[in-house]
Amino acid sequence: MNKLICVLLIIFAFISCNGGKTKNDTLKESVEKFKDTLGTLEIEEYIPKEYTEINSDTILSNGFNVKIKTFTDMNHSVVNEFKQDSIIFKHHYREFNAQIRIYKEDKKVINFLVNKNFIIQNDPSYNLNKEFYDKIIIQNIWLSEYNSTLNDKIVLIVELCIPETDNCLAFKIDVDKSGNYEVKEFEYDEIL
């Protein structure tokens, strides 16, 4: 009798182990089928969403007055596209421009626009970095007050970066009291 019970238990065990799918496998399969029925979902985001403008007006002890208006270029952006699961994300990082007005003892020295094209036109290594320039935007532009008071010139710093990375280029724009300027790429430890 014991042998019969053991044989029946073994037969029952073999019958119940039919090699079927587990609940976990079935759930994974269902999720994959559901994702396939959705197709590809695309989410676009513009950063910043709306027009942004920042104004600064700085009077220096050496007689210079520097006015910087930084604003969003609503017509130009750099796209960072990536896929996560079945969703394609497109982040459009809008480019920024800066209108620079410099005065020396209340007389206009220069008024010019700094944007990515301005940097490209003044960067002799542009042809070597074309792919990089397609991916970057102006991240920051600021007046280096300390360096501007050392000499009779204005020193502006422009930082261009690939969005969502630490991959950046920095440029220094020196403007003398006659309105002549020079644009040079520099390393961060050179000046700040």
C-alpha positions in Angstrom: 0.0 0.0 0.0 2.8 2.4 0.9 4.4 1.5 -2.4 1.2 2.2 -4.2 0.9 5.7 -2.5 4.5 6.5 -3.4 4.0 5.5 -7.0 0.8 7.5 -7.2 2.5 10.5 -5.7 5.4 10.2 -8.3 2.9 9.9 -11.1 0.9 12.8 -9.8 4.1 14.9 -9.6 5.0 14.2 -13.2 1.5 15.0 -14.4 1.3 18.3 -12.6 4.8 19.4 -13.8 3.8 20.0 -17.4 6.5 22.5 -18.3 4.0 25.3 -18.5 4.7 28.9 -18.0 5.0 30.4 -14.5 2.9 33.4 -13.5 5.9 35.6 -13.8 6.6 34.4 -17.4 3.0 35.0 -18.3 3.0 38.5 -16.8 6.2 39.4 -18.7 4.8 38.2 -21.9 1.6 40.1 -21.4 3.5 43.3 -20.7 5.6 42.9 -23.8 2.4 42.3 -25.9 0.9 45.5 -24.4 4.0 47.5 -25.2 3.9 46.2 -28.8 0.2 47.3 -29.2 1.1 50.8 -28.0 3.7 51.3 -30.7 6.3 54.0 -30.2 5.4 56.9 -27.9 7.2 60.2 -28.4 7.5 62.9 -25.8 8.9 66.3 -26.8 10.0 68.9 -24.2 11.3 72.4 -24.8 13.8 73.8 -22.3 13.1 76.5 -21.3 9.4 76.2 -22.1 8.9 80.0 -22.4 10.9 83.0 -23.3 13.4 83.9 -20.7 15.3 87.2 -20.3 17.9 88.2 -17.7 19.4 91.7 -17.5 22.5 92.8 -15.7 24.0 96.3 -15.5 27.4 96.6 -13.9 29.4 99.8 -13.2 33.1 99.2 -12.7 35.6 101.4 -10.8 37.7 101.9 -14.0 34.8 103.8 -15.7 33.3 101.0 -17.7 29.5 100.2 -17.6 28.6 96.8 -19.0 25.0 95.9 -19.8 24.2 92.3 -20.6 20.8 91.1 -21.7 20.7 87.3 -22.0 17.6 85.9 -23.7 16.1 82.8 -25.2 16.3 82.2 -28.9 12.9 80.7 -29.5 13.7 79.7 -33.1 16.9 77.7 -32.6 17.5 74.7 -30.3 19.7 71.6 -29.9 17.9 68.3 -29.6 18.9 65.5 -27.2 17.0 62.4 -28.2 17.0 59.1 -26.3 14.9 56.0 -25.9 13.7 54.5 -22.6 11.6 51.4 -22.9 9.2 52.1 -25.8 9.2 55.9 -25.3 11.3 58.2 -27.3 12.2 61.4 -25.5 13.2 64.6 -27.4 14.6 67.4 -25.3 14.9 70.6 -27.3 17.3 72.9 -25.5 16.7 76.4 -26.8 19.8 78.5 -27.6 20.6 81.7 -25.7 21.8 85.0 -27.0 23.4 87.9 -25.2 23.1 91.5 -26.2 26.3 93.3 -24.9 26.4 97.0 -24.5 29.6 98.5 -23.2 30.1 102.2 -22.2 33.3 104.0 -21.0 32.5 107.1 -18.9 29.0 107.3 -20.4 30.2 107.0 -24.1 29.2 104.0 -26.1 32.2 101.7 -26.8 30.4 98.8 -28.5 27.0 97.1 -28.8 27.1 93.5 -30.1 25.3 90.2 -30.0 27.0 87.1 -28.6 25.4 83.8 -29.8 26.7 80.5 -31.1 27.3 81.9 -34.5 29.4 84.8 -33.1 31.7 82.2 -31.4 31.9 80.1 -34.5 32.9 83.1 -36.6 35.7 83.9 -34.1 36.9 80.3 -33.4 39.8 79.3 -35.8 39.3 75.7 -34.7 35.7 75.5 -35.7 36.4 73.3 -38.7 37.9 70.7 -36.4 34.9 70.9 -34.0 31.9 71.1 -36.4 30.1 68.0 -34.8 30.7 69.4 -31.3 29.2 72.8 -32.3 26.1 71.1 -33.6 25.4 69.8 -30.1 26.2 72.8 -27.9 24.4 75.8 -26.6 25.5 78.9 -24.7 25.2 77.8 -21.1 26.5 81.0 -19.4 27.9 84.4 -20.2 29.2 86.7 -17.5 31.4 89.6 -16.8 34.7 88.8 -15.1 34.6 91.9 -12.9 38.0 91.2 -11.2 39.8 90.8 -14.5 38.0 93.7 -16.1 39.3 96.1 -13.4 43.0 94.9 -13.7 43.4 96.5 -17.1 41.6 99.1 -19.2 39.4 96.4 -20.9 36.3 94.3 -20.4 36.6 90.6 -20.0 33.5 88.5 -20.7 33.4 84.7 -20.3 31.1 82.6 -22.5 30.5 78.9 -21.7 29.1 76.6 -24.3 28.0 73.1 -23.3 26.4 70.0 -24.6 23.1 69.8 -22.6 22.8 67.1 -19.9 26.7 66.7 -19.9 29.7 68.3 -18.5 31.3 68.6 -22.0 31.9 72.3 -22.4 34.1 74.9 -24.2 34.9 78.3 -22.6 35.8 81.5 -24.5 37.1 84.8 -23.2 36.1 88.0 -25.0 38.4 91.0 -24.3 37.0 94.4 -25.3 39.2 97.4 -25.2 38.0 101.0 -24.7 38.0 101.6 -28.4 35.5 98.7 -29.0 38.0 96.3 -30.5 37.5 92.8 -29.3 39.4 89.5 -29.3 37.8 86.1 -28.7 39.9 83.2 -27.4 39.2 79.7 -26.2 40.6 79.1 -22.7 40.9 76.6 -19.9 38.9 77.2 -16.7 42.0 77.5 -14.6 43.4 80.4 -16.7 40.9 83.0 -15.5 37.7 83.3 -13.4 
